[in-house]
Amino acid sequence: MALVGAALKLLLLLWLKLNALTFCQGKSSHNRWENDYPFIKAASSFSSSSSSSSSSSGREKTYDYIIVGGGTAGCPLATTLSQNYSVLLVERGDVPFGNLNVSHLNNFHISLVDTSRTSAAQTFISTDGVFNSRGRVLGGGTAINAGFYTRASTRYVRNVGWDAKLVNESYRWIEKQIVHRPNLAPWQMAVRDSLLEVGVSPFNGFTYDHLYGTKVGGTIFDKFGHRHTAAELLASANPEKLNVLIHATVQKIVFDTIGKKPKALGVIFKDEHGNKHTAFLSKRRGSEIIVSCGAIGSPQMLLLSGIGPKAELRKLNISVVLDNVFVGKGMADNPLNSVFIPTDGPVEQSLIQIVGVTKMGVYIEASSGFGQSKDSIRCNHGIVSAEQRLHSVASQQEELQQMEIKLRAQIIVGSENMEMQSSFDAQIKEHANANVKLQGYWFLRAERDRNDGGGMTDDLG
């Protein structure tokens, strides 16, 4: 009986643990991450005055640094500054912890096409008609990208004037915590051999360094397919000096405009219930508000705060704090050429592991397969979804149309769209005759990097 009782207890414990690991999209486990990150709180828990006044009355706490945006840069920055200063990090999204659509490699495509308001990825379409996604989660792009990690080139570090010694120390600090060596999938091995065969050489093996030729890079997915985001770097923070607010959507930066130059005082943000709060900087000399909202979000935040082209701000009825004609200008994405290759059988899933780096500044990389865990969302999101585009078994005519869309890749350079030379017509006709069912796919892409650099968000996939 004692043995039976022990067995029942063991089964009960296993059942409880398995149920604790079952989550839905936009829902997170609060059993574990709150213990590991006690300084992460919902925005509604903020206790400072909700007034947007710049007066000091009613303030309960001030901060040496306020960082707007808890993404790839915001999380490690907050962690570092918290060693010596009081820091408030505000993030509009949820935590990535426990969200299987974020944390499992199998669900990479599913997370990107979720168009719900709680999604970690915010889908948008550029003026050129290109689909893309912004991170809307603590950890930013590292929670939704393909997880490829590489260091920037030494030339890039030198050109921007960074301290090379400090940069290398920072690399190692990040790599020790969240970067891994990938186990190469069969498709990645084929890509490696093909790159070398066409002359993208030499083969540099596994390395984080930016080197010309073909290499195996780092990944933020571990051997179990679990994603490690920049949010995990917060574990190294000083919990006594760091406060992180999630579901905190900053409305604008508050400025004192009485003096010769505007001076930032704090930020106004809305919590998850739509209530407004104001967080203020301390009066310590050197206190700063750091805008870290990404390439799109940062200029947007400046514009909302009254910093930007005067004429545009006035059209939007935004009070001008500082006339700066360059804010929001010069935005450009890397030219990209993608080719989808359907197969008549399943392909092992892999994200970016191999990369070919050419001296022309072109990066060649590939992913394969499609996955979906049992605990992921199970719905079709339409034209942007991987389910619709890669896993459907459509009619012969529909498959032909899908093949044409996938194989007629475009090279987008500035405002010019040049259709690739159509050498795929024979393949399209062959596909129509064979009526192949789309059970898997290979994906090959070439991209020109304007910055000759790298990093955790080097790749969205």
VEXVO-595609 format. One line per field, with one value per residue (C-alpha): x, y, z; residue number from 0. Coordinates in steps of 0.001 Angstrom, whole numbers, plus 524288, in hexadecimal, padded with zeros to 5 digits. Layout:
u	(X ...)
v	(Y ...)
w	(Z ...)
n	(NUM ...)
***
This chain:
u	(80000 80B1E 810C0 8038C 80220 80FA0 80C75 7FFC7 80701 81112 80662 7FF92 80C1D 80EAA 800B6 8023E 80F2C 809D8 7FDF7 806A9 80D7C 800EB 7FE5C 7F713 7FBC8 7FCA6 7FBEE 807D6 80B96 80BCD 810C0 81EFF 822E2 81DAE 82721 8328F 82F1F 82854 82A7F 8218A 813EA 80798 806C3 7FA76 80287 809EF 80746 80C5A 80360 7FB2C 7FBC3 802DB 8075A 815E4 8152C 81BB2 80FA3 80A16 81644 818E8 82504 82E55 83858 8461B 842BF 835D7 8370A 82BAC 82B25 82F54 834B9 841BD 848EA 8402C 84166 85051 85145 8482E 84FA5 85CB8 85814 85153 85E5F 86096 8542A 84578 83EFD 83109 82F08 821A5 81CD8 80FCE 80F37 80E7D 8197B 81E48 81F9E 8165C 810AF 812E9 8106E 81C45 82525 8245C 82B84 82064 81728 81FE3 816C4 80A81 80F02 81220 804BC 7FC8A 7F524 7EE53 7F063 7F7C0 8014D 80FD7 81172 80AC8 80921 809AD 80B70 81505 811C3 8189B 80F23 818FD 813F6 81BA8 81A0B 81D7F 81FDD 81527 81AB9 8256E 8318F 82D08 83220 83953 82BFE 82703 832D1 839B8 84394 85028 85B46 867C8 8712D 872D2 87EAE 88A84 889BA 87BEE 87FCC 88B3D 8833B 878D3 8833F 88027 889EB 88E34 8923B 88534 87DD9 884EF 88225 873D7 87379 87899 86F0F 8638A 868D6 86AEC 85CAC 85426 85C02 85E40 86524 85B01 85966 85982 84D47 84E82 849C4 853CF 85EAC 85A00 85A33 86805 86CF5 86606 86B93 8794F 8770B 8732B 87EE8 87A26 886A6 88E35 886B6 888D8 88259 87ACA 87D9E 876BA 88012 87C63 884D3 883D3 8803F 87730 87583 86D3C 86834 8627D 8543D 84BBB 84499 84A42 84B6F 83D61 83829 83566 83769 83F93 83C4B 84288 8388C 84077 84BD9 843B4 84714 85477 84EA0 84F07 8411A 841F7 84406 83BFC 82D66 8277A 81987 8129A 80643 80B25 808B1 80FFA 80810 812CC 81EB9 81C06 824F7 827DB 82830 82A5E 8392A 8413F 84112 83613 83907 832E7 82BBF 824D9 81B76 80CB5 807EE 7FB4F 7F9E3 7F297 7E5BC 7E79F 7EAD7 7F57A 80172 80D78 81B19 82548 83401 83BD8 842D9 8500D 8592D 859BE 84C89 846EA 83B4F 8403A 83778 83968 82D25 83354 8357E 82716 822D7 82DC7 82B2C 81CA6 81EC1 826A1 81C05 8115E 819A0 81ADE 8284F 828A0 8259C 81DB6 81446 810D6 80EE1 80591 7FD90 7FB84 7F885 8048E 80B28 818E4 8236F 82EEE 82EE4 83740 83507 83C52 83389 82C1F 833AA 83D1D 83684 83AD2 83A57 844C3 8426C 83DB0 83BE2 834AB 831E5 8283B 82A2A 81E96 82148 81924 81C9E 81F08 82BFD 8326D 83033 83BE1 83DF9 84A24 85689 85F45 86260 86A42 870B6 8759E 87EBD 873DA 86C79 86270 85E51 858E9 8514E 84665 83C26 83410 827CD 81BF0 817F2 80D4D 80D0B 800BC 7FF9A 80071 7F523 7EDD4 7E798 7EA0A 7ED5A 7EB3F 7F4BB 8001E 7FF7A 808FB 7FD75 7F6F8 80308 80B19 80270 7F5F7 7F224 7EACA 7E4F5 7EE18 7EB80 7ED68 7FA3F 7FEC6 7FBBB 802BF 80EB5 80EF8 80E47 8192D 82240 820D9 828F3 82B65 837B0 833EA 83DC3 8390B 82C50 82F58 82935 82FDC 829D0 833E3 836C2 82C3D 83425 829FB 81F5D 8234D 822DF 81564 81011 81662 81046 802C5 8040A 8092D 7FF32 80901 80368 80A67 80EFB 81B71 823E7 83188 8340E 83FFF 84299 84D20 84DFB 856F1 85B19 85D1C 86472 86DD8 86A6A 862D5 85C92 8518F 84742 84F34 84496 835D8 834F6)
v	(80000 80913 806CA 80984 815F2 81AA2 817C5 81F89 82B0D 82A88 82A5A 835C4 83DB1 83AAF 83EA4 84B7B 84E73 84B44 853CD 85EE0 85E6F 85FED 86DDA 874FF 87FEC 88C80 8853A 88351 87AC1 8829E 87763 87834 884CD 88D79 886CE 88865 8966B 89C7F 8AA39 8A7E9 8AD05 8B094 8BEF9 8C070 8BDA8 8CA7A 8D2EE 8E03C 8EBBB 8EA1F 8F8AE 8FD43 90985 90C28 910CD 908C4 90773 8F9D5 8F2C5 8E66D 8E1EB 8E733 8E055 8E33E 8DD0D 8DA4F 8D130 8D10C 8C3D6 8B6CE 8B0A1 8AB8A 8B7CB 8BC22 8AFC8 8AEC4 8BD8D 8BD6D 8B209 8B8F4 8C61F 8BFDE 8BBF8 8CA17 8D1D3 8D12B 8CD11 8CC37 8C412 8C55D 8BB96 8BB9E 8ACD2 8A0F4 89817 88D38 8836D 877ED 87C45 8701C 87778 87FC9 87659 86A46 8699A 86133 86CBC 876E2 8790F 87873 88388 88C63 88B29 88CD0 89973 899FC 8A59A 89CF0 897E5 89969 89D24 8A906 8A6CA 8B251 8B4B0 8BECC 8C8C4 8BF8B 8B4B5 8ACB8 8A4F4 8A6C6 8A5FC 8AE19 8A82D 8AB1A 8A3BD 8A4D4 8A0B2 8A742 8A1A1 896A7 890FB 89023 88F2F 88343 883A0 884BE 88B15 89100 89B89 8A819 8A9C3 8B037 8BA81 8BE17 8BF5C 8C7F6 8D093 8D3AE 8D6E5 8CC8D 8C7AC 8BAA8 8B4FB 8B849 8B30F 8A5FB 8A50D 8A7BD 89D23 8930E 8978E 89537 888AE 88281 8847A 88261 87E1E 87002 867DE 8620B 853BA 85459 84F4F 847D1 85388 85C58 852B5 852E8 861C1 861AB 85866 85FF1 86D17 86794 8612B 86E15 8750F 87B85 877CE 874DA 86C83 872F2 8686A 86C63 87A54 8864F 88F3C 8965E 88FE0 88F3F 881CA 8776B 87523 86F00 87A0D 87A71 878B8 87CD4 86FBE 86534 856B2 85480 85EF2 86880 876F1 87F7D 88DD7 89A92 89AB3 89013 8998D 8A080 89542 89BA8 8A89D 8AE53 8AB8A 8B65B 8C0DD 8BC0C 8BD0E 8B763 8BA7A 8B234 8B641 8C441 8CBD2 8D8AE 8E3FE 8EE20 8F3A4 8FF44 90B08 91779 921D7 92DD0 92E91 93073 921DD 9185A 90F3B 901C5 8FFD8 8F2CC 8EAA5 8E91C 8DB41 8D39C 8C6E1 8BAAB 8C0A5 8CD55 8D58B 8DFDC 8E0CB 8E977 8E4FE 8EF6D 8F055 8F348 9004A 8F984 8FFFB 8F773 8F0D7 8ED10 8E7AE 8DDD2 8DAF2 8CCC5 8C99B 8C474 8CA3D 8CD90 8CFC4 8D902 8E3B6 8E1C7 8E451 8F09C 8F5B2 8F30E 8FA8A 90683 9040F 903E1 90BF5 917B4 917BA 90958 90AA5 91617 90E70 90436 90E83 90AAF 915B4 9180E 915EB 91567 9176B 90CA1 909BE 8FCC8 8F56C 8EAB3 8EC87 8E3D3 8D6FF 8CBE7 8BD17 8B3F4 8AF75 8A165 8964C 88A28 87D30 87306 864F9 85BDA 84D54 840FB 83C7D 841F1 848DA 849BF 85748 86041 86ED9 8766F 86EFD 8706A 87D76 88139 88E8A 8945C 89FCA 8A691 8A7B7 89D48 89353 88629 87E22 87418 86D85 86141 85A54 85E4B 85AB3 85CA9 85786 851CA 85D3A 867E4 86F8E 86763 87133 8762D 88490 88632 88A4D 88D6B 88035 8752B 86BC3 87237 87422 8681F 85D60 85E04 8537B 85BFA 85983 85811 86602 86BAA 8645C 869C2 87799 87561 87031 87C3E 8853E 87E02 87C29 889A0 89001 89E87 8A651 8B2C6 8BDC1 8CB0D 8CDC1 8C4C1 8B731 8AE82 8A14F 89672 89086 8861F 8799A 87300 8716D 8637B 86012 86626 85E3C 851E4 85469 85636 84956 841C3 847BD 846B8 84827 85273 84AFE 85288 85D48 86290 8710F 877D6 88645 88FEB 89CFF 8A8B1 8ADEA 8BC94 8BCCE 8B164 8AD79 8A3A5 8A0F5 899BF 89F82 89D8C 894F4 8948F 8891B)
w	(80000 80328 7F5A1 7EF4A 7F74D 7F337 7E500 7E5D6 7EBD7 7E0ED 7D68A 7DD1D 7DD55 7CEFC 7CB98 7D2CF 7CC1F 7BE9A 7C0DD 7C58B 7B850 7B05B 7ABED 7A12C 79867 7A016 7AD0E 7B58C 7C0FC 7CD8D 7D5DD 7D27F 7CBC4 7D6BA 7DFF9 7D6A9 7D2FD 7DED9 7D982 7CDB0 7D08A 7C920 7C59F 7CDE3 7DA13 7D84C 7E42F 7E008 7DD4E 7D10E 7CE97 7C26C 7C963 7C9DF 7D7EB 7E272 7EAFB 7EC4F 7E7B8 7EF5A 7E822 7DDF1 7D573 7D0D1 7C3BB 7BCF8 7B149 7A7BE 7A0F4 7A6B5 79A66 7959B 79A09 7A53F 7AD7A 7AE0A 7AF88 7BB49 7C11F 7BFD6 7C4FC 7D0AC 7D65F 7DA94 7D7EA 7D9F7 7CD3C 7C834 7BBE4 7B56A 7AB3D 7A421 7A285 7AB64 7B015 7A6F8 7B207 7B0F1 7A3E1 79B82 78EE8 7923B 7995A 7908B 78395 77E3D 77F57 778E0 76D5C 775BA 77E75 772F7 76CB7 77901 776AA 783E9 78D0A 796A3 78C76 78F06 780B8 77AD7 76C3D 762EA 7546A 74F43 744C6 73B32 73EE7 746B6 7525C 75EE7 76DA5 77997 786D5 790B5 79C47 7A670 79EF2 79262 785B6 78C9E 79032 78234 77925 77399 77EAB 776C6 77E4C 778FF 77D34 7758D 76CF1 77316 7686A 76C72 77AC2 776E4 76DBB 777DC 781EE 78C14 79627 79034 79D5C 7A38F 797B7 79884 7A715 7A451 799EE 7A37D 7AE0B 7A4DF 79EE0 7AC27 7AFC9 7A3D1 797CB 793AB 78964 78029 77CA9 76DE0 76720 75A32 75255 758C3 7553D 74726 74735 74CB4 74237 7376D 73BB1 73B97 72E65 7280D 72DDA 73A66 74144 7497E 7532A 7605A 76897 774B4 778A4 77DEC 77685 76A22 75FBB 750FF 74BED 75155 75FD2 76A5B 772EE 78085 7840E 78F70 78E89 79756 793E8 7983B 78EFB 799F8 796FC 7A017 79E68 7A2BC 7ADC6 7B484 7B5B0 7C00E 7C92C 7CABD 7CF1F 7DCC1 7E164 7EB81 7E139 7D5B2 7D340 7C6C7 7C2D7 7B892 7B135 7B2C1 7A633 7A697 7A124 7A111 7A7E8 7B0E2 7AF01 7B675 7ABBC 7B444 7B266 7A61E 7A342 7A60A 7B161 7B2CB 7BFAA 7BE43 7B62E 7B5AE 7B356 7B342 7BAB3 7B654 7BAD1 7B357 7BF5E 7BE31 7C6E1 7C70F 7CACC 7CDBF 7CD03 7D92D 7DA61 7D9EF 7D046 7C42C 7C5CC 7B899 7B158 7A76A 79BC6 797B9 78FFA 78389 7760E 77474 7827F 78679 77C67 77ED1 78D5C 78A7A 7817D 78B80 7954B 78C91 786C8 777FA 76BD4 77063 764E7 76695 7753C 77378 7698E 7742B 77E8D 78659 78DD4 788B5 792ED 78987 77AC7 774D8 76673 766DC 77059 76955 75CB1 75542 758F4 75014 750FC 74BDD 73DC6 73EA7 734F6 739BD 732FE 7384E 733E0 7367D 73872 7371D 744D6 75273 754F1 7624B 767AE 76929 76A30 76675 76A20 75E31 757ED 74C02 74D49 74089 73E8C 73708 743CB 74049 74A90 74631 75008 7504E 758C7 756CD 75B05 762AE 7707A 77A67 78847 78E33 79791 78D3A 7879A 77D91 7748E 766DD 765BA 7572C 74CA6 755BB 75C74 75A81 75B65 74FA5 7475E 74A7C 74FF4 747F5 73E65 734D4 72780 71BF8 71769 7251C 726A8 719A1 71E2F 72B21 723E6 71B46 72711 72E1E 7228D 71C82 7270A 72657 72845 72F46 72E07 732AB 72B8A 72009 71F63 71561 712D2 71228 704ED 703D6 702E0 70B60 700FC 6FDF8 70C6C 70DD1 7024E 7078A 714D3 70EC4 70779 71327 71CAB 727D7 7357B 73D84 7497A 74C35 746C9 7458E 7467E 74106 74218 73EA0 7456E 74480 751BF 75160 75E3A 75C53 76A23 77203 77F07 7858D 77C9A 7704E 76AAF 76A72 76121)
n	(0 1 2 3 4 5 6 7 8 9 10 11 12 13 14 15 16 17 18 19 20 21 22 23 24 25 26 27 28 29 30 31 32 33 34 35 36 37 38 39 40 41 42 43 44 45 46 47 48 49 50 51 52 53 54 55 56 57 58 59 60 61 62 63 64 65 66 67 68 69 70 71 72 73 74 75 76 77 78 79 80 81 82 83 84 85 86 87 88 89 90 91 92 93 94 95 96 97 98 99 100 101 102 103 104 105 106 107 108 109 110 111 112 113 114 115 116 117 118 119 120 121 122 123 124 125 126 127 128 129 130 131 132 133 134 135 136 137 138 139 140 141 142 143 144 145 146 147 148 149 150 151 152 153 154 155 156 157 158 159 160 161 162 163 164 165 166 167 168 169 170 171 172 173 174 175 176 177 178 179 180 181 182 183 184 185 186 187 188 189 190 191 192 193 194 195 196 197 198 199 200 201 202 203 204 205 206 207 208 209 210 211 212 213 214 215 216 217 218 219 220 221 222 223 224 225 226 227 228 229 230 231 232 233 234 235 236 237 238 239 240 241 242 243 244 245 246 247 248 249 250 251 252 253 254 255 256 257 258 259 260 261 262 263 264 265 266 267 268 269 270 271 272 273 274 275 276 277 278 279 280 281 282 283 284 285 286 287 288 289 290 291 292 293 294 295 296 297 298 299 300 301 302 303 304 305 306 307 308 309 310 311 312 313 314 315 316 317 318 319 320 321 322 323 324 325 326 327 328 329 330 331 332 333 334 335 336 337 338 339 340 341 342 343 344 345 346 347 348 349 350 351 352 353 354 355 356 357 358 359 360 361 362 363 364 365 366 367 368 369 370 371 372 373 374 375 376 377 378 379 380 381 382 383 384 385 386 387 388 389 390 391 392 393 394 395 396 397 398 399 400 401 402 403 404 405 406 407 408 409 410 411 412 413 414 415 416 417 418 419 420 421 422 423 424 425 426 427 428 429 430 431 432 433 434 435 436 437 438 439 440 441 442 443 444 445 446 447 448 449 450 451 452 453 454 455 456 457 458 459 460)
***
